Structure formats: structure tokens, C-alpha cells
Amino acid sequence: MPLDAADKITLESLVDRFTYHAAKPDQIPRYQELRAKALELAALIVQQCPPSVERSSALTYLDSTIMFANAAIARHEP
């Protein structure tokens, strides 16, 4: 199905989304800091919340949050 002119998704945005973006040296410490903070919060969630679907969802959303934060760095810097 071809992209319609009224569609806000462009071929360029799809290519950007599904292309590998190698980490630049200055990005690596930022990725590591984000992951470290997420790990800290994940450990706190496991420590403070009883095992449950909600705790599992919190960890899944945290995982997604870090993936999107990393993608923001990878995709939107020249």
C-alpha cells in the first residue's frame, strides 16, 4: 500500500526509524547513564512493590521508556 500524501508518516521517517544508528562516542556515556538510572528505579520497584501484573507492567514500561530515550538520542542528533 503506497503512502498517501495526507499521511503524516513519510518514507523518510520510516527509513530513519528502521535504520541502524551507530552510537557516536559522545552518546555512549549518556546511554549508560540512562540505563544506570533505569536499573536503579527498576530495583526500587522490585523492592517496594509486591509481585503483580502492575509491577511487571511498571518494569516493562520502564524498559520501553529507556528504549525510546535511547532512540531519541540515536535518531535526532546529526
Secondary structure, DSSP 8 states (H G I E B T S, - for coil): ----TT-S--HHHHHHHTS-----TTTHHHHHHHHHHHHHHHHHHHHHS-SSHHHHHHHHHHHHHHHHHHHHHHHS--
